[in-house]
């Protein structure tokens, strides 16, 4: 399977062993003075080892890798005399998984440039058109904005395209009920708001719309 997994740059590795100590699953070991990923199926891809590395030798990559095997990790921990019930990292991870709210993403894809012009989920939909960064800056975006809406995301600065033509086609060809724009307060995000306004004008329809601006501190400005 293709999944996110750690990658170790041997040239940057200074052999301190901090990552191996931080990896409670035992996926990382020290061989000939360098950190090595010993088993793909022991790596959960959460990156507890990343902040422990003083030289920045560890990063993420997506590649073909064995699926994370929680049962095998627990068996190894038992062999090593580690009680998973007392291991703080396992406890916090398990608790986080239990408490994690459900995703409110109602469709796929969600990137504006990949969205079709027509799709069944557009019928009678309320649209959320959000800047990429808002999901990272505003922690409640799923509950407060994505719930009950079809989500389209993009960044006019990174994509270097004008979204207005595609958005206008979506608005023209579907029975859209409302449009909510969520963008960051930074100047480059203004382009997303303007593209939506042009699309609304070009659609020839009156569709209720609103713009929500998120500060760089993750607060709603308006």
C-alpha positions as CSV (number, residue, x, y, z in Angstrom):
1,X,0.0,0.0,0.0
2,X,1.0,3.6,-0.5
3,X,1.2,5.5,2.8
4,X,3.0,8.1,4.8
5,X,6.1,6.9,6.5
6,X,9.4,8.3,7.8
7,X,12.5,8.8,5.8
8,X,16.0,9.1,7.4
9,X,18.7,11.1,5.7
10,X,21.9,9.2,6.7
11,X,24.2,12.1,5.7
12,X,22.4,14.4,8.2
13,X,22.2,11.8,10.9
14,X,24.8,12.3,13.6
15,X,24.1,9.1,15.4
16,X,22.7,10.6,18.6
17,X,20.0,8.0,18.9
18,X,17.3,10.4,20.0
19,X,14.9,9.3,17.3
20,X,15.3,5.6,18.3
21,X,14.5,6.5,21.9
22,X,11.5,8.6,20.9
23,X,10.1,5.8,18.7
24,X,8.2,3.7,21.2
25,X,7.1,1.2,18.5
26,X,10.7,0.2,17.9
27,X,10.6,1.0,14.2
28,X,14.0,2.9,14.4
29,X,17.3,1.3,15.5
30,X,21.0,2.3,15.5
31,X,23.2,0.4,13.0
32,X,26.8,1.3,12.5
33,X,26.3,4.6,14.3
34,X,23.4,5.7,12.1
35,X,19.6,5.6,12.6
36,X,17.8,3.1,10.4
37,X,14.1,2.4,9.8
38,X,14.1,-1.3,10.8
39,X,10.6,-2.3,9.9
40,X,7.9,-0.4,7.9
41,X,5.1,-2.2,9.7
42,X,6.3,-0.8,13.0
43,X,6.2,2.8,11.8
44,X,2.8,4.4,12.5
45,X,3.6,7.5,10.4
46,X,2.7,9.9,13.3
47,X,6.2,11.2,13.5
48,X,7.0,11.2,17.3
49,X,10.7,10.9,16.2
50,X,10.7,14.1,14.1
51,X,11.0,16.7,16.9
52,X,13.6,14.5,18.6
53,X,16.1,14.8,15.8
54,X,18.5,17.7,16.3
55,X,19.8,17.7,12.8
56,X,16.6,17.5,10.8
57,X,17.5,14.1,9.3
58,X,14.0,12.7,9.6
59,X,11.1,13.7,7.2
60,X,8.0,12.1,5.8
61,X,7.6,10.5,2.4
62,X,4.7,8.6,0.7
63,X,5.8,5.3,-0.8
64,X,4.9,1.7,-1.0
65,X,5.2,0.3,2.5
66,X,3.7,-2.4,4.7
67,X,0.6,-1.4,6.7
68,X,1.2,-0.4,10.3
69,X,0.8,-3.5,12.4
70,X,-0.4,-2.5,15.8
71,X,-0.6,-6.1,17.0
72,X,3.0,-6.8,16.0
73,X,4.2,-3.6,17.8
74,X,2.4,-4.7,21.0
75,X,3.9,-8.1,20.8
76,X,7.4,-6.6,20.5
77,X,6.8,-4.3,23.4
78,X,5.8,-7.2,25.5
79,X,8.9,-9.1,24.5
80,X,11.0,-6.0,25.4
81,X,9.3,-5.9,28.8
82,X,7.3,-2.7,28.0
83,X,3.8,-2.5,29.4
84,X,1.7,-0.8,26.6
85,X,-0.8,0.2,29.3
86,X,1.8,2.3,31.1
87,X,3.5,3.7,28.0
88,X,2.5,7.4,27.8
89,X,2.8,7.7,24.0
90,X,0.6,4.7,23.3
91,X,-2.0,5.9,25.9
92,X,-2.1,9.4,24.4
93,X,-2.3,8.1,20.8
94,X,-5.1,5.7,21.6
95,X,-7.0,8.4,23.5
96,X,-6.6,10.8,20.7
97,X,-8.0,8.3,18.2
98,X,-11.0,7.7,20.5
99,X,-11.7,11.4,20.9
100,X,-11.0,12.5,17.3
101,X,-14.2,13.9,15.8
102,X,-15.6,12.5,12.5
103,X,-14.6,14.2,9.3
104,X,-17.3,16.4,7.8
105,X,-15.9,16.1,4.3
106,X,-18.9,15.1,2.2
107,X,-17.2,14.3,-1.1
108,X,-14.0,13.7,-3.0
109,X,-12.1,15.3,-4.6
110,X,-12.2,18.6,-2.8
111,X,-9.5,20.7,-4.6
112,X,-11.1,23.3,-6.8
113,X,-8.9,22.5,-9.8
114,X,-9.9,18.8,-9.6
115,X,-13.6,19.2,-9.0
116,X,-16.0,18.2,-11.8
117,X,-18.4,20.8,-13.2
118,X,-21.4,18.6,-12.5
119,X,-21.9,16.0,-9.8
120,X,-24.8,14.6,-7.9
121,X,-23.6,16.1,-4.6
122,X,-24.0,19.6,-6.0
123,X,-27.8,19.2,-6.3
124,X,-29.3,21.5,-3.7
125,X,-25.9,21.9,-2.0
126,X,-24.5,24.6,0.2
127,X,-20.9,25.3,-0.8
128,X,-17.9,26.0,1.3
129,X,-15.1,27.5,-0.7
130,X,-12.1,27.6,1.6
131,X,-8.4,28.6,1.4
132,X,-6.1,25.7,2.0
133,X,-4.5,27.3,5.1
134,X,-7.8,27.8,6.9
135,X,-8.0,24.1,7.9
136,X,-4.7,24.4,9.8
137,X,-5.3,27.9,11.3
138,X,-8.9,27.3,12.5
139,X,-9.2,24.1,14.5
140,X,-13.0,23.9,14.3
141,X,-13.4,24.1,10.6
142,X,-15.1,20.7,10.3
143,X,-17.7,21.4,12.9
144,X,-18.3,25.1,12.2
145,X,-18.1,25.3,8.4
146,X,-17.7,22.0,6.6
147,X,-20.7,20.3,8.3
148,X,-23.7,20.2,5.9
149,X,-21.7,21.7,3.1
150,X,-19.8,20.6,0.0
151,X,-16.2,21.7,0.5
152,X,-14.0,23.1,-2.2
153,X,-10.5,24.2,-1.3
154,X,-7.7,26.0,-3.1
155,X,-4.9,28.6,-3.0
156,X,-4.7,31.1,-5.9
157,X,-1.1,31.9,-5.0
158,X,0.1,28.3,-5.1
159,X,-2.1,27.1,-8.0
160,X,-1.5,30.3,-10.0
161,X,-4.8,30.0,-11.7
162,X,-8.1,32.0,-11.8
163,X,-10.8,29.8,-10.2
164,X,-13.6,32.0,-11.3
165,X,-14.4,30.3,-14.6
166,X,-14.7,26.8,-13.1
167,X,-16.7,28.1,-10.1
168,X,-19.0,30.0,-12.4
169,X,-19.7,26.8,-14.3
170,X,-20.4,24.9,-11.1
171,X,-22.8,27.7,-10.0
172,X,-24.5,27.8,-13.4
173,X,-25.0,24.1,-13.9
174,X,-26.2,23.1,-10.5
175,X,-28.8,24.1,-8.0
176,X,-26.5,25.7,-5.4
177,X,-28.3,27.1,-2.4
178,X,-25.6,29.2,-0.8
179,X,-21.9,29.9,-0.9
180,X,-19.6,30.5,2.1
181,X,-16.1,31.6,1.6
182,X,-13.6,31.0,4.4
183,X,-10.2,32.6,3.8
184,X,-7.2,33.8,5.7
185,X,-6.6,37.5,6.5
186,X,-3.3,37.5,4.4
187,X,-3.4,39.5,1.2
188,X,-2.9,36.5,-1.2
189,X,-6.2,35.0,0.1
190,X,-8.1,38.0,-1.3
191,X,-7.7,36.4,-4.7
192,X,-10.0,33.5,-3.6
193,X,-12.7,35.9,-2.4
194,X,-12.5,37.9,-5.7
195,X,-12.7,34.7,-7.8
196,X,-15.9,33.7,-6.0
197,X,-17.4,37.1,-6.4
198,X,-16.7,37.0,-10.2
199,X,-18.1,33.5,-10.4
200,X,-21.3,34.6,-8.7
201,X,-21.7,37.5,-11.1
202,X,-21.0,35.4,-14.1
203,X,-23.4,32.7,-13.0
204,X,-26.4,35.0,-13.6
205,X,-28.0,33.7,-10.4
206,X,-28.8,35.2,-7.1
207,X,-27.1,32.9,-4.6
208,X,-26.8,34.0,-1.0
209,X,-23.1,34.3,0.0
210,X,-20.9,35.3,2.9
211,X,-17.2,35.7,3.5
212,X,-15.5,34.6,6.8
213,X,-12.0,35.8,7.5
214,X,-9.6,33.8,9.7
215,X,-6.7,35.6,11.5
216,X,-3.2,34.1,11.5
217,X,-3.9,33.3,15.2
218,X,-6.8,31.1,14.2
219,X,-9.6,33.4,15.2
220,X,-12.6,34.5,13.2
221,X,-12.2,38.2,12.3
222,X,-15.5,38.6,10.6
